[in-house]
């Protein structure tokens, strides 16, 4: 028998309850029924202001003060507000409240053991959300299959670049985690001001409201109020802290995002912890077995493994950065700074030994009941992490590496928080993204593979309409393949089918190179049918199919637009030979995770490079690999999927023969207009004979500078002269 004394508040009365933990939560509810006459099924029991007790596991984590509410009683908002205010220090359980609690030295003397215990209680309440076991809900609302496929694709790109080595389970898990981060960034919504609940129009903030019991139940003790700009109705925006509730709403700011993303990471088996930055930001860390250490992941920004982002990119003056996990609480500030002496001067809540002691006590409490083997593993990891943090703190920062300012949130809000980059003018020396490698050999192979097909059309005197028919037949087969399972792709062609007297027997040799570029092959069956099936790695085919389908559409469009169809027409833009590929790319900026700079070179129509601050000027540099030097014949730009105002209008193309030290102007364009989405425009270089190993576009303005701050491009293709 384990007895606990509980003090229960109900209406204006208080009751002392002797609770036997062996009896369980349901017996406690009958005890309360005998004291308050509230039937067990009508009882709602809260700890403090908003933690709803639902079972024995909740009671094991709580203090000795409970509040009983009957679901049949109408609780007035004034009473709710009073309960929120009561014992606010001891019962703080939201992430932002915890940060404010520990940051504000005026709220208590942290040398005082009573205040230290209050801080411990606050962390325990926050850990309640870390302890959530129900992970089915996140799984139900996310496309795990798609994320795993994208992770497989990213691993194949690494394999293509580094050699044909099968990825290990650790590498696959690492790739999946990064794709999970990118999916989360895409699928959750940042809220500057919520749309009106009544009419969907924009709203303006008017202050804070009083939390309702239905909001408090899920940690929504802080409620922002917004007035509709059209109908004047009030919209409530509760700042929920329960991640399972946030899975439903799928919106919020950094608190909601980090809380929920940490839950998703745990749902997929990653060791995860919530990171609290006392200067008002939150993110996640996961232990990466691939890297052998804890890895920084910021779901709001879609950024990973870039811990200096806040100090160097956002210009934050950090003080305390605390990691909260199931198995302990750790001070990880040193991971996020290279200015420890400056940070130390701002850590004035209490002495460093007290901070260490409080966190150590909480960690010991969290590990109560762990096996000696588990404790040994964690202690080794803790020591290793402490050594790494100390070593990295004194490592030299790469001064040439520029990090971006904050991207999430309205620009006015970011300016007010002073979280913009110190250099956001897109100068030719400033980059806010890393060098990236284009894994796009398959794009060049696909473009080149149309040459034998179109050449055979011309040699056999096939009419334009006949060529259309064959190309559309090839497209139908590829679409059939795309709709089948990626591991067993298969489609059939009837050998008796003729296309304007151009038989399948003639078509198959002509498309052999195209099939090979997509990792496909043809097989003649005894019944006379020709099967198209996989010839190699199914993931390679999955990567290449969208490219070849888009290329087919482009060939059909250009064939239809050309004045004639003969040997003289087999050049740009109909044939795209000698496309330069597999270079490295650097840009002034990029939109993570789906507008990165390599998206301009991936051959996929729907993807794009997006420069968040590029409307009035930005740049992109493409460097050839392995000492290659090429004479540029032409280049193509393709407009992106939406927002014509972001199209490039004025630009300069330059070449360099020394890797980027000295640049020579190759082409200038002004007042260019893309009339349609996914429209290609081809530009020829009129000065042949010059070899270069790097090319730079300086985009000077977009189509409508007043309407947008962004530049976007659907595709960039560089074509070399035939040697």
C-alpha positions, 0 to 999 in steps of 0.5 A: 500500500502506498498512501498519498494525501491529496488536497482537492478543490471543488467550487468553494470547498476543499477536501483532504483525500487519503488516496491509496495508489494501489486502488487506482484512479477509478477508486479515487473518483468514487472517493470524490463522489462520496465527498462532492456528490459529483458522479464519477462519469461527470468528473473532470480532475485538473492539476493546477490550471490546465492539466487534465488527469485521465489515469494513474500515470498522470497522478504519478506525475502530479503534485498533491493539489487537484481541482474537481470540475463537474462537466454538468456545471457551467464554469464561468470564464471569471472562475477559469481566469482565477484558477489560471492565475492561482499558483501560476509559478508552481504550475507553469507547464507551457514551454514559453511559460517555463522559459519566462519562469526561469528567465525572470529573476524578479519572480524569485531567488533561485538560491532559495530551495523553495524556488528551486523546487518550484522550478523542478515542478515546472519542468515536470509538468512540461515533461508530461507532454514529452511522456505522451505515449499515444503515437497513433494519431501522428501516424494517421495524418502523415503520408509515411509511405511518401516520406519513406520514398523521398528518403529512399530517393535522397539516399540514391542521390548520395549513392550516385554521387559517392558510388554504388553502395547499399545504404545501411539502416542507420543511413536510411533512418537519417534520410527518413528523419530529414524527409520528416522535417521537410514534410512537416515544414510543408504541411504545418501552417505558421500563424501570423494572425489567424483568418476569421472563423466566421468569414475567412477574412484577415484579422488584427490582434486586439490582445489576450482573452480568458482561456476556456476549460475546453482550451485549458484541457489541452494546455491552451492557457494563453488565448490571443484574440483577433478582430475580423477586418471585414465582419468585426467578429472575434476569432480566438487563437489558443496557444495549445501545448498538448502536441496531440491537440496540435496534430489536429490543428496543424498550426501555430508558431514556434512553440506549437511547431517544436512541440508537435515535431518532437512528438512526430520524431518520437512516434517514429522511434527517434530519441528526441528532446525539446529545446527551450531557448530563453530568448523565445524560440523552440526547436528539436534535437534528435540523437543521430546514430549516423552522426553519432551525436545529437542533431539540431532540427528546426521545423519552423525553418526546415533547417537541420544540423546548423546550431549556429543559425540563431547566434550567427544568422538571427543575431540572437543574444543567447543566454540559456538553451535547455534540452528537455527529454524523457530521460533528463534535462540538459543545458546545451547552450554551448552547442549554439554559441561561439561567444561563450563569454558574452553569453555567460554575462547574460546568464544572471538568473542564478549561479552556474552551480545552481543551474547545474544542480537543479538540472542534475536533480531533475535528470536523476528523478527522470531516471529513477527505475532505469536499469543499471545498464541503461543508466551506464549507457546514458552516463557515457553519452552525457559525458561524451556530449559534455566533452563535445560541447566543450570542444566545439565551443572553442573550435574556429568558426568558418567565417566565410559561411553565411547563415540566413536570418529568420524566415518564419513569421511576418517580416514586420514581426521578425524585424521587431524581434531583430532576427533578420540577418545582418546582411540581407542585401544579397551582395555577391559575397553573401550567401545564406545557403550551402554549396549543393551538388546537382545530382542530375546526370540522368536529366542530361541522359534523358535529354540526349536520348531524344536524339536517336528517336527524332532522328529516325523520325526524320530519316523515315520521312515520318510526318509531324502528325505521325511523330505526335502519335508515336510520342503520345504512345510512348507517353501513355506507356510511361504514364502506365508505368508511373501508375504501377508499384515502383518495385514492379513497374511493368507496361505492355505495347501491342506489337501489332500497333502501327503509328502512321506506318511506323511499327512497334518493331521500328519504335523499340530500337529508337527508344532503347536509349530513352528507356535506358536513361530511365532504367527500363528495358523492353522484353518481347513476349511469345504472344507478340506483346512487348513488355516495358519493365525495370532494368535496374534500381527501381528508385532510379526509375522513380526519380527519372520518370517525372523528368522524362514525362516533362521532357516529352511534353516539352518535345511535343510542344516544340515540335508543334511550334516549329515551322518545319520538321526536318534535319535542320530542326534537330537542334535547340529548342527541339533537341537539347544536346550537351546539357551540362550536369553534375556541377556544384551550385551556390546562391544568394539564398533559397527557400527551405525545404522545397525551393532549394537551389538544386531544384532549378536543375532537377529537370522536374517542372513542378519544382523550383528555386525560390530566393526569398529576398531576390526581387531586387537582386540575387545571384546563382553560381554554377561550377563545373566539377573535376577541372572541366572547361566548357564553351557555352552555346546557349541556356534556357530558363523556365518559368515556375508554377505560379506567381508570375510577379516573381519571374526574372525580368532583367539579368546578366550571365557571366563566365569565369575561367578561374573558378569565380575570381574574375567574371566575363559578361556572356549575355544581358537581358532586360524586360523579359516576360514569361507569358505562361507557366512552365514556359521555356525561353532559349538564349544563345551565346554569340561569342564562341571559343571561350572555355569557362569552368563557372557561370554566374547569373545576376538577376537584377529585378523580377517582373513586379518588384512592388508585389513581391520580395521573391524571385523564383525560377522553374528551371535552368539548363546550360548547354555546351558547344559540341567538341 
